[in-house]
Amino acid sequence: MNCRQACTSSSEFLRRGYLAAAALALAGGCAVTAPVMAETPAPTEQVIQPQLERREIKVPHIRSQDIEIGAYSGVLSVEDFGSHTVQGGRLAYHVTEDLFLEGTVGRSTVSDEQFRAILPAGIFPQQEQRLDYYNVSIGYHFLPGEVFVGARHAMGSGVYVLGGLGHVKFADIDTSAFDFGLGVRLLPWDWVSLRVEMRDHVFDTDIFGKNKTTHNFEWTFGLSAYF
């Protein structure tokens, strides 16, 4: 091998080395790194478990076929004769939780004092006259609800309407009457109730010599027990 051939072989060897190095560099630059998939974190268990305490609330209700006995006191406004105190008692039978039958008796004392300044003899034979009445009514509860007292006790409540027929004895006059009204009932316990009530007692009278129909409004507060 002469010198020329040796140089040619050496140049060919170097050229192939350069090509190999270039190929390796190109391969390294074009290499694509595979994406790393993000791991989904495992759900963590709730550390604090809420402790919910259930409250047992007892709401009193009127049981059907209960007998109610009670008393009441209030004010009776007698037409033409002003307002006077009134007391009475009631006896009721609850046919259902909403429907009841009730009998009441009441008494008030009426005075004609305001007329004696004009008529010295007055309207009545005596200055004060007793007014007695009794009636039988039908009542119906509606708008039931509850009134909470504290965290564990609730009182049943309800609004009721009632109306009925009766009799009035006033200034030696006996006359038929009818009444209608509206009331609110609260039940602190299932055997006792508190009642606030308004009634209109409607009856005819001829005390002034002429017959006329009078409206006599009554506002009372009562307490009753159930048996």
C-alpha positions in Angstrom: 0.0 0.0 0.0 1.5 3.3 -1.1 1.1 6.6 0.7 -1.8 7.8 -1.4 -3.9 4.8 -0.7 -3.2 5.1 3.0 -4.4 8.7 3.1 -7.5 7.7 1.1 -8.4 5.0 3.6 -7.7 7.3 6.5 -10.0 10.0 5.1 -12.8 7.4 4.4 -12.6 6.3 8.0 -12.8 9.8 9.4 -15.8 10.6 7.1 -17.7 7.5 8.4 -16.9 8.5 11.9 -18.3 12.0 11.4 -21.5 10.6 9.8 -22.0 8.1 12.7 -21.5 10.9 15.3 -23.9 13.2 13.4 -26.5 10.4 13.3 -26.2 9.8 17.0 -26.6 13.5 17.8 -29.7 13.7 15.5 -31.2 10.7 17.2 -30.7 12.2 20.6 -32.2 15.6 19.6 -35.3 14.0 18.1 -36.0 11.6 20.9 -39.4 12.3 22.5 -39.9 11.9 26.2 -43.0 9.9 27.0 -45.5 12.0 29.1 -45.7 11.1 32.8 -49.3 10.4 33.8 -50.3 12.3 37.0 -51.5 9.9 39.6 -55.1 10.6 41.0 -54.9 11.0 44.7 -56.9 8.4 46.6 -60.0 9.8 48.4 -59.3 10.6 52.0 -61.7 9.4 54.7 -63.4 12.1 56.7 -61.6 12.4 60.0 -64.3 14.1 62.1 -67.7 12.4 62.1 -70.5 14.8 63.0 -72.5 13.7 66.0 -76.1 14.7 65.5 -78.3 14.3 68.5 -82.0 13.7 67.6 -84.4 15.5 69.9 -87.6 13.8 70.8 -90.3 16.5 71.0 -93.7 15.6 72.4 -96.6 17.7 71.1 -99.9 17.4 73.1 -103.0 16.8 71.1 -106.7 16.6 72.0 -107.8 13.0 71.9 -111.2 12.4 70.4 -114.1 11.6 72.9 -112.4 13.6 75.6 -114.5 15.4 78.2 -113.4 19.0 78.9 -114.4 20.8 82.1 -113.3 24.4 82.7 -113.9 27.9 84.1 -113.4 31.3 82.6 -113.5 35.0 83.6 -113.5 38.2 81.6 -115.5 41.2 80.5 -119.0 41.4 79.1 -120.0 44.5 77.2 -123.8 44.8 77.5 -125.2 47.1 74.9 -126.4 50.4 76.4 -125.1 49.5 79.8 -121.3 49.4 79.5 -118.8 46.7 80.4 -118.9 44.5 83.4 -117.0 41.4 84.7 -118.3 38.0 83.9 -117.6 34.5 85.2 -118.7 31.1 83.9 -118.1 27.5 83.4 -118.0 25.2 80.4 -118.5 21.5 79.7 -117.4 20.2 76.3 -117.3 16.9 74.5 -114.7 16.4 71.8 -116.2 14.3 69.1 -113.0 14.4 67.1 -109.7 16.3 67.4 -111.2 19.2 65.5 -115.0 19.0 66.3 -116.5 19.6 69.7 -119.8 20.3 71.4 -119.9 22.7 74.3 -122.3 24.0 76.9 -121.5 27.2 78.9 -123.2 29.0 81.7 -122.2 32.6 82.7 -123.2 35.4 85.1 -122.6 39.1 85.2 -123.9 42.1 87.1 -125.2 45.0 85.1 -125.7 48.6 86.5 -127.8 51.5 85.2 -125.8 54.0 87.2 -125.1 56.1 84.1 -128.8 56.7 83.6 -129.6 57.7 87.2 -127.9 61.1 86.6 -130.8 61.8 84.1 -133.5 59.6 85.5 -133.3 59.5 89.3 -135.6 56.4 89.4 -133.2 54.7 87.0 -134.0 52.0 84.4 -134.0 49.0 86.8 -136.0 48.6 90.0 -132.6 48.4 91.7 -129.3 49.9 90.5 -127.7 46.5 89.8 -129.4 43.6 88.0 -128.0 40.2 87.4 -127.6 38.8 83.9 -127.5 35.0 83.5 -127.1 33.1 80.4 -126.5 29.6 79.1 -125.9 28.2 75.6 -125.0 25.1 73.7 -122.5 25.6 70.8 -120.7 23.6 68.1 -117.0 24.4 67.7 -114.5 23.6 65.0 -110.7 23.8 65.2 -108.7 25.1 62.3 -105.2 26.5 61.7 -103.5 24.0 64.0 -99.9 24.7 65.0 -97.3 24.4 67.7 -95.7 26.8 70.1 -92.2 25.8 71.3 -91.1 26.4 74.9 -87.4 25.6 75.3 -85.7 23.0 73.2 -87.6 19.9 74.1 -91.2 20.9 74.8 -93.9 22.1 72.3 -97.4 23.2 73.1 -100.1 22.3 70.6 -102.2 25.3 69.5 -105.1 26.1 67.3 -107.7 28.6 66.4 -111.4 27.7 66.6 -114.8 29.1 65.7 -118.0 28.3 67.4 -121.7 29.2 67.4 -124.9 28.0 69.0 -128.2 28.8 70.7 -129.0 29.6 74.3 -131.1 31.6 76.8 -130.6 34.9 78.6 -132.3 36.2 81.8 -131.7 39.9 82.3 -133.8 42.5 84.3 -136.6 40.0 84.8 -136.8 39.3 81.1 -136.2 35.8 79.8 -135.3 35.7 76.1 -133.8 33.3 73.6 -130.3 34.1 72.3 -127.6 32.9 70.0 -123.9 33.3 70.1 -120.9 33.0 67.8 -117.3 33.6 68.4 -113.6 33.0 67.8 -110.9 31.6 70.2 -107.3 30.5 70.6 -106.4 27.3 72.5 -103.0 26.3 73.9 -102.2 22.8 75.2 -99.3 22.9 77.7 -100.0 19.2 78.4 -102.4 16.8 76.8 -104.8 17.1 79.8 -105.0 20.9 80.3 -105.7 23.8 78.0 -105.6 27.6 78.1 -108.3 29.5 76.1 -108.7 33.1 75.0 -112.1 33.7 73.5 -114.3 36.4 72.1 -118.1 35.9 71.7 -121.0 37.9 70.7 -124.2 37.2 72.6 -127.2 38.3 70.5 -130.6 38.6 72.0 -133.7 40.9 72.0 -134.7 43.2 74.8 -137.4 45.8 75.4 -136.0 47.4 78.5 -136.6 50.9 77.0 -140.1 50.0 76.0 -139.2 49.1 72.4 -138.0 45.7 71.3 -134.6 45.7 69.7 -131.8 43.2 68.9 -128.6 43.8 71.0 -125.1 42.6 70.4 -123.2 41.9 73.7 -119.5 41.2 73.2 -117.6 39.0 75.7 -113.8 38.6 76.1 -112.7 35.8 78.4 -109.6 33.8 79.5 -110.2 30.2 80.6 -108.5 27.2 82.0 -109.8 23.6 81.3 -108.9 20.1 82.1 -109.6 16.9 80.1 -110.9 13.6 81.4 
